[in-house]
Amino acid sequence: MVDTAGGRSHSTDALPARCRQTTTLNSMRTITIVGLGPGQIALLSLQALDALRGATCVVVRTARHPAVEAFPQHGIRYTACDDFYETHDAFEAVYRAIVQRVLHYAETTDVVYAVPGDPMVAEQTVRMLLAESDARDDLQVQVLPALGVLNLITGCLRLDPGEGMVVADARNPQLRLEGEAPTPAEVDAYHGAAALNTTLPTVWLQVDTPMVASHLKLLLLESYPAEHPVTVLTALGTAEESVRTLPLAELDRQGAVTHLTSLYVPPLPWAQRKHTVHDVRALMALLRSERGCPWDREQDMRSIRRTVIEEAYEVVEAIDRDDPQAIPDELGDLLLNIIFLAQLGAEEGVFSFDDVVQLLAEKLIRRHAHVFGEAQAETAGAVLRHWEQIKAGERREKGQESIFADVPLALPALARSQKLQKRAARVGFDWLDFRGPLMKLHEELEELSQELGIPETWERPALLADPLTPYPDAEQMVRAAPRARLVHEVGDLLFAAVNLCRFLHIDAEEVMREVNDRFVRRYSRLEAAVHARGQRVEDLPVEELEEIWLSIKGED
């Protein structure tokens, strides 16, 4: 720390003499927070100056301020906290260290803590001290109002805050570039990430380093054109005052960024503003209103249901075509249907778009406890197992005991079949490898031939003789086979099966729906049988599950 008196400074680890005990040890301590204003000491209020002159212990967050430079002339002795900026890597750590120093001094005497500008604007240490005061009975923190840089900025640029204005902190950790992810430690970033408002004039405070200015420029360029004029304001209220207007793209190239720099960004003209999700929601509300579109007003959730499916397929088709220009267009059509349904829900008073987003965010966080919580999952397989545990808990909360309860009936039958089988596999009801389903394929074909009066018999290869016994080379066989050929042959097999359905006057989709329903019914009976024994499906070996399954099949 730096103990400064009469313009001289020296480093010391000891408590400055003037900050040692001056009152009874257990009495109420007072921390008075004063703002140093935006510039020269002449801008300080008389109240703040009197508090500083009369204090026995003054701590300043930083000595790098024009008003602090004049302290010796007014007989004000102080301790600065600039040393923490050199010894800590993160600002949060710096702020915690400063607060601890102030609280340490306040254990023995009343303290005046001075911060640049207005104490209540963009001063994290002030917020931390106020929170400390709220939590303690032996500490009182009072804040003296002060002239802030906002007063000078609004006067300089002739802005009226009453007409609307945004004040933002350029060091806000919630300011993120598009696609930039927060770290797991930044929990606040998961809730209400800061969004830019291009419709109002914005003053950015704490643009205090070239790196902050560069990051802010990249952030602003996502919403403003490169040529948008911005005003850089440095050291207002001092002899070094500088006010420059330049294109946004040149913000981090003009070299005038200091610890006293702020930035003014005027609103975008209406024609230049990018539309947001809020705009689309407003458009949909208008289309559904009496002043809107007759067709949109006639729609309900059932009529929109079909277009949701159609638009989802069109997104998939654009992805399959690898068409990067069509994908955002098709995604927009899909989003339109989501917003349409949310508007209908809001009109009926059952749910809103905000409910949709809230539930989605909660689900993402809840189902990724290995990212946001204490759970461990180092592999994709571990993640899937953890998801199944979480989703099982969610189903129980909804009164849905079956593992298939949330597999949509409206899915195409083939897609639903695959999802049902994956869901069963995750709790251990599965073949060991590809040999099991390949054996069943041959068996079912033999049974079908016999139903048609064809006495076909099939000699089972030795490899498929016992698919419930582990075969170490099975996965290697799959990896060694050319994937393109596997896809080709399995496709031919499915295509031939569909063609056979046609000749047998059977609807392939209906066939798949029926077998899906049969599988769910049989599995539910298997679950019930296992639970009746006081056991769980996932705890039983596959051989025992197969025995129960065959017994259930025999009862059909």
N, C-alpha and C positions, 0 to 999 in steps of 0.2 A: 504494500500500500504506500501511498505518497502522502506525507504530512507536510502541508504547505503553510508558511507564515511569512509575511512580508516579502513574498516573491521568492523565497528560498524553499527548496524541497529536499527531503531526505527519505530513504527507504527505512522502514522499521517494522518489526513484527509485534512490537509492544503496543498496548493501548495508549494513544496520545494522552498526555497529562490532563489536558482540558476536558477529555472524555471520561475521566475516572469518576468514581462515585461522588456525587454532590448532594444526594438526598438519602433518605432511609432506604435500605436495600429492598424491602418488600412493598414499597409504595407503588402506586400506579405510575407507569412510565408513559411519556407522550412523545410521539414522533410527529413532527410537523413537516409536511411535504410542501415545498415551495417550487413554483415554476420560475425558471430563469428567463423566460421570454424567448423570443426568436433571434435576438441580436444583442446590441449593446446594453450595458447596465442601466442606461437611461430609460429603457423600456420596462424595467421592473416596476411593480407597484410599490408604493410606500410601505404597505403592509408587509410585503415580502422582504423588502430591504431592511425594515426594522427587525423582522424575525431573524434574519441572517446576522445583523450587527449585534443583537442581544443574546445570541446563542453561545453556549459554552462548548458545544460540540456540533460541528457542521460537517456533513458528508455530502460530496457531490458525485453524481454518477460518472461524470467525465469532466476533466479540466479543459477539454478542447471545446471551449465556448467563449465567445467575446465577453460575456458578463463576468465569467470566472477570472479572466485575465485582469479585470479591474478590481478584484476583491482586495488585494493588498493595499490599494489606495484608500479603501474604506475600512481598513483594520479588520477584515474578515479572515480568520484562520480556518482552514478546512483540511479534510482528508479526501483525496480523490480515489476513485476505484478503477482507474485506467489499467492498473496492473493486471486485473482479471482478464482484460481483453487479450493480453499477451500470453496468459498461462492456460486459457481454456479454448478448446476448438469450436464449441457450439455456443450460440447466443443464450440458449436456455441455461446452460451451465454457468455462463457469465452472470446472468440475472439472478440465479439462485445464490451465487457467491456474494453478490452485492447485497442482497436482502439479508443474508446471514451476517454480514459485517454490520449492517445498520442495526439489526436486532441485538447483536453482541454488544454494541456500544450502548443500546437502550437498556441493557440490564443494569447499568450503573448511573445513567443520567438521561435527561431528556435530550433528544436529537433533532436537529433540523436537517432534513434530507432534500437536496436541491437537484432538480432534473431540468434538462433543456425544454424550452417551449412551455406548453400548457400541460400540467401533470396528468390531466385526464384524457389526453390525446396521445395514442400510440406509445404509452409508457408501461411496459410489462411489469417492471419492478414495483410501480405504484399499485397495480392490480394485486400483485402478490402480497404486498404489505397490508393492503386493505383486507384481503382474505385472512391474513394472520391475525389482524385486529379483531375480526368477526369471530374467530375461533378461540380467542383468549379473553380472560377477565382482567388481566393485569396490564393490558396494553391499550393505549388510545392512539389512533392515527387520525390526524386532521389534515385537510388539504386546503391550501390557500389558492384561490383562483389566480390565474395569470394570463397575460396577453400571450397568445400562441401564434405560431407561424400562419395558421389559417386566417387570422385577422389581417395579417400583412398581405397574404395571397389574394384574399377577396378584395381588399382595398386596391392592390396593385392592378388586378385584372378587371376590376369593377364588376364583380360577381355578387349576386344577391342569393344567399343560401335559401331564402324563403321561396324562391322560384324552383327549387329542387337542385340538389347537388350530392354527389357521392364522394365521401372521404375514405380512402383506402390505404392500407399499410403495405408497402412494396415488399416487406419481409414476412408477410402472412404465409405460414406454411401450407395453407389451403389453396394458394394460388398455384395451379398446376397447368403445365402445357398439355395439349390434347394427347391422350395416351400415356402421360407420365403417371406412374403409380406411386402411391405413398408407401413408406416403409411400415412394417407391422407395428413399430413403436408409435407412429403418428395416428393414434386412434381417432382423434378429432377429424382427421381428413376423411374418415369413412362417413361422416355425417355432415351434410350441408356444405359441400365444397364451394368455395367462393366463386361466383359467376360474375362476368363483366356485364355492366349495364351501359350500352352504347347510346342510349337515348338521353342520358343526363351528363352534364359536365362532371368530370372526375378529377379530384386532387389526390395525387399519390404522395404520401409522406415516406420518409426514410429511404429515399433513393440515394443511399449514402456511399455506395462503392460502384466502380465500373461493372463489377460482376452482377450486382443487383440490377443496375440499369440495363445490362444486356439481357438478363432473364426476363425482366419486365417488358422489354422491347419485343422479344419473341412471343410472349404471352399476348401482348396487344395486337401484334400482327395477325393473330388468328381471328381477330374481329374487326380490325381497322385496316384500311389500305396503307401501303408503304408511304404514300405521299401525304397522309393525313397530318396536318400541322399540330405540333405539341409545343408547349412552352416549358423550358427548363428554368427554374428559379433557384438561385443559390445565394446564401448569406444575406437574405432580406433583412433590412434594418441595421446593416453594418456598412462601413466604408467600402467593403469589397462586394457590395450587392451587384448581382448579375441577373438579367432577365433576357433570355434568348428564345426565339421561336424558330423551329426547324422541322423538316419532315421526320416522321416517326422513324423511318429507316436509318436515320443518322443519329439516333439518340445516344448510342454507346460509342460514337466516333468523334464527338465534339469535345471531349476531354475536360469538361468543366464540372464533373461530378465530384462532390466533396461530402463530408458528413453533414453539411448544411443545405443539401440539395433536395428540392421537391419537384414534382412534375404535374403540369396541368394538361389534361386531355379534353378538348371540347367535344360535344356530342356529334355523332355522325348525322349528316343530312339523311332524311327519310329514305331517299332513293338508294343510298349506299349501305343501308343496314342489312345484315344477314338475318334471314328468318330463323326463328328458334322453335323448339317444341311448343313453347307457350303461344307463339303466333298460330301454329297449326291447330292447337286446341281452341283458340279464339275463333279461327275460321270455321271450324266444325260447329261450334256453338252458334255462330251466325247462320250457317247453312241449315241448321235445325230449327231456327227461329221463324217467326211469322214473316220476317223480311228475307228469308233464305230461299232454299230450293225445294219445290214441291216433291221431287223424287226423294231427297234426303229426309224430308219430314215423314214420308210414308214408311220408312224402313223401321224394322225392329230387330231384336237380337237373332231371331230365327232366320230372317231374310239375309242378314249379314253373315250368318254361319257359313253359307256356301262360298261366299267370296273370300273368307279367311282361308279356307282350304285351297281355293284356286290360286290365291296370291302366294301362299306358302310354296305351292308346287312351282310357280313361276320363278320364285327366288332360287329354288333348287335347280331348276333348268338353267338359269343364268350362271350358277356356280358350275354346273356340269359343262357348260359351253366355255368356261373360263373367260367370261366376258366382263371385265372390270368396269366397263361403262354401263352395262345393263344392271349389274348387281345393286348399286345404290338406288337406281330407279325402281327396281322391283322391291327392294327393302322399304322404300318410301310407300309403295302401295300397301305392303303388309302393315306398316306402322299406321297408315290411314285407317285400316280396319280396326286396329287396337284402340286408336283414339276414338273412332266412331262408337265402338262398344262401350268405352269408358264414358262417353258423353251420354249414351242411352242409360247406362247405370246411374249416372249422376242425376239425370232427369227423373228416374224412378226412385231416387233416394236410397239405392242399395249399395253402390260403391262409386268411387271416382277414380280418375287417372292417378291422383296422388296416392290413393289406396293401393293401386297396382304397383307403383314404384316403391312404396314403403314395404309392401310384402315381399317384393323381389329383393330389395336390399337386405332385409332381415334374413331371408332365406339364404342368400349368398354368404352372409357372415356366419349364420348358424351352421351351414353345411360345410364350411371351410374352417373348422375349429383348428385344423393343423396349421392354418395361416394366421387366424385372428385369435386363437386361444392357446390352450396348453397341450392339445392332442399332438401326437407324433405320427407322421405318415411320410416316409421317405420315397415310396414308389407309387406308381399309378394304381397298382393292385391294392396297396394298403389304403389309398384314398377311396377306392371303390368300396372296400369292406367297411370303412368308417362311414361313408355315405349311407350304406344300407342300414347300419345301426341307428344313425340319426333319423333316416326316413321311417324306420320301424317305430321309433319313438313318436314321430309326428303322426303316423297312422293310428297309434294307440290313443293319442290325445284326441283324435277325431272319432274314436270308437271303431276304427277300421282294423280288424285283426289280421286279415289276409294280406300276404305279401303282394298280391295282385290287385289290391283294392284301388290303387291309383293308376293302373294301366288303362288308358282310355279305350272304351268300347268303340269309339268312332274311328280309331286308327284303321288304315287298310289292313285287311286280314293277315297278309304276309308279314307286314311290319309288326303287327300285334303279336303274331306267333313268335317272332324273333325276340321281342321284348319280354314276353312271358317266359321263354326258355332261359334268357339271360338272368331274369329275376330269380328263377328257381335255382339256377346254377350258383348264384351268390350265397345261397344258404346251404350249399353242398349237395343239392339234388341234381346230379349231372353225371354224364359219362366221364371216364378218366381221360379219354382222347378220342380222335376221329374214328377209331375202330367201332365204337358202340353204335353211333348213328349210321355208319356204313353197313353194319350187319343188319340193323333194323330196316334199312332201305331194301336190302335183298329179301328179308323176311316178308315185308309188306307187299312187295311185288309178287312173291310166290303166293301169298294169300289172295291177292287180287286175281291172279291167273286162275286159281282154283275156283273162285266165285264165278268166273266166266266159263267154267267147265274145261279149263285147260289143265291137264294133270302135270303141271310143271313142278319139278323138284330141283332143289338147289344144293349143291355140295359146298358146304362152308369151308373156305380156305383155313389153313391152320392158324394163320395170323388173327382171324376173326373168331376163332373157336371160343375164346374166353375173354371178352372185352372188359370184364370187371377186374382182371388181373393186370397190374401195371406193366407197361411195355416201354422200357427206357428209350427206345429209338423212335417212338411214335412222332414226337415233335420234330426230330431231325428229318424224318421222312416228309413231313409237311413243308419244312423249310427248303428241302432239297428239290421238291417238285416245282417246276416253273409256274409262278403265280398266274401269269397270263393264261396258261393252258388250264389251270384249275378253274379260273373264273369262266373260261370258255366252256369247259365240260359241265360244270355245275349249272351254268346258264342253259345249256342244251338239255340237261336233265329236267330242270324246272319247266322249260318250254314244252318238252315232250309230255310232261305230266299234265300241263294245261291243255295241250292238244288232245290227250287221251280223255280228259274231262268232257271236251266238246263232243267227241265221238260217243261217249257214254251218256250224252244229254244231261250233263251235270254242270252247274255253274261253279267254276273254280273258286271264286271269291266266297260263295256260300259254303263250299266244302271246307275252306280254311276257317271260316267263322265257326262252323260246327265242331271241328276238331279242336279249335282253341277253347271253346266252351266246355268240351268234354275233358280236356286237359285240366282246366281250372276246377271243374267239379271233382275229378279224381284226386287232384292234389289237395283240395280242401278236405276230403275224406282222409287222405294220408296224414295231413296236419293234425286233424282231430284224433286220429288213432294214436299218433305219437304223443300228443299232449295228454291223452287219457292215461298214458303210462308214466306221466310225470317227466317226460323227456322233451328235448327240442330237436327239430329236424337237423339243424346244423351240427348237433353233437353225435349223430348216428353215422356209422360207416355206410358207404354206398351199397354194399352187399345187403345189409339189413333193410335199407330203404327200398331196394329193388324187390326184395321178398314181400314187403308190405304192399308195394305198388302192384305186383302181379296178383296178389290176393284180391285187391280192390278191382282190378280189371276183370278177374274171374266172376265177380258178383254182378257185372253189368249184363 
